[in-house]
Amino acid sequence: MDRNTNVVNIHKDLDFDGFQKQVDDILIRHRSILDIITKLDEYTARINRAVVKSATSCGCIEINASKQKFNKNSLEEMKNSMESHVSGTLCPACKEILLEEMGAYLFYLAALSNALGVNISDAIYKEYSNIKTLGLFSLK
């Protein structure tokens, strides 16, 4: 069994409630909500930095931003005309760094959920229900 097969099996078995409980079990040092929200900000910056470094240092992706074209006849046409402004694909090294930073962000998001008594899977389900119900009209 190769690494990718193991990752798929782990992904299938992972649940947000279990992740949130594991975070609660191991988080000791940054348990204060003040520590948690500043760690979330720190990892937001680190995610942004990882994306920028992928473009400016590694060069595996390019960011070519320009004005979005909103003047279309329908929401579907507008959606299909929107650009991500990213070309290329993250190399394995940049992807690994980004995954680490995103994972740490999710860790502190789960910690925030714990500190406030909110179930992260409820938040995900609520957002999923909203976007599923509203579809394109959610306009995010």
Contacts in CASP RR format, 6 or more apart in sequence:
PFRMAT RR
TARGET T0000
AUTHOR 0000-0000-0000
METHOD contacts of the structure
MODEL  1
MDRNTNVVNIHKDLDFDGFQKQVDDILIRHRSILDIITKLDEYTARINRA
VVKSATSCGCIEINASKQKFNKNSLEEMKNSMESHVSGTLCPACKEILLE
EMGAYLFYLAALSNALGVNISDAIYKEYSNIKTLGLFSLK
15 121 0 8 1.000
16 110 0 8 1.000
16 120 0 8 1.000
16 121 0 8 1.000
16 124 0 8 1.000
17 119 0 8 1.000
17 120 0 8 1.000
17 121 0 8 1.000
19 106 0 8 1.000
19 110 0 8 1.000
19 120 0 8 1.000
20 110 0 8 1.000
20 113 0 8 1.000
20 114 0 8 1.000
20 119 0 8 1.000
20 120 0 8 1.000
20 121 0 8 1.000
23 107 0 8 1.000
23 110 0 8 1.000
23 111 0 8 1.000
23 114 0 8 1.000
24 110 0 8 1.000
24 111 0 8 1.000
24 114 0 8 1.000
27 107 0 8 1.000
27 111 0 8 1.000
27 114 0 8 1.000
29 35 0 8 1.000
30 36 0 8 1.000
30 39 0 8 1.000
30 108 0 8 1.000
30 111 0 8 1.000
31 111 0 8 1.000
31 115 0 8 1.000
33 112 0 8 1.000
33 115 0 8 1.000
33 116 0 8 1.000
36 108 0 8 1.000
36 111 0 8 1.000
36 112 0 8 1.000
36 115 0 8 1.000
37 112 0 8 1.000
39 108 0 8 1.000
39 111 0 8 1.000
40 105 0 8 1.000
40 108 0 8 1.000
40 109 0 8 1.000
40 112 0 8 1.000
43 101 0 8 1.000
43 104 0 8 1.000
43 105 0 8 1.000
43 108 0 8 1.000
44 105 0 8 1.000
46 101 0 8 1.000
46 104 0 8 1.000
46 105 0 8 1.000
47 98 0 8 1.000
47 101 0 8 1.000
47 102 0 8 1.000
47 105 0 8 1.000
50 94 0 8 1.000
50 97 0 8 1.000
50 98 0 8 1.000
50 101 0 8 1.000
51 61 0 8 1.000
51 98 0 8 1.000
53 94 0 8 1.000
53 97 0 8 1.000
54 60 0 8 1.000
54 61 0 8 1.000
54 90 0 8 1.000
54 91 0 8 1.000
54 94 0 8 1.000
54 98 0 8 1.000
55 61 0 8 1.000
55 62 0 8 1.000
55 63 0 8 1.000
58 91 0 8 1.000
58 93 0 8 1.000
58 94 0 8 1.000
60 88 0 8 1.000
60 89 0 8 1.000
60 90 0 8 1.000
60 91 0 8 1.000
60 94 0 8 1.000
61 86 0 8 1.000
61 87 0 8 1.000
61 88 0 8 1.000
61 89 0 8 1.000
61 90 0 8 1.000
61 94 0 8 1.000
62 86 0 8 1.000
62 87 0 8 1.000
62 88 0 8 1.000
63 85 0 8 1.000
63 86 0 8 1.000
64 85 0 8 1.000
64 87 0 8 1.000
65 85 0 8 1.000
66 83 0 8 1.000
66 85 0 8 1.000
68 81 0 8 1.000
68 82 0 8 1.000
68 83 0 8 1.000
69 81 0 8 1.000
69 82 0 8 1.000
70 78 0 8 1.000
72 78 0 8 1.000
72 81 0 8 1.000
75 136 0 8 1.000
75 137 0 8 1.000
75 139 0 8 1.000
76 136 0 8 1.000
79 136 0 8 1.000
90 98 0 8 1.000
109 120 0 8 1.000
110 120 0 8 1.000
112 118 0 8 1.000
113 119 0 8 1.000
113 120 0 8 1.000
113 123 0 8 1.000
130 138 0 8 1.000
131 138 0 8 1.000
131 140 0 8 1.000
END
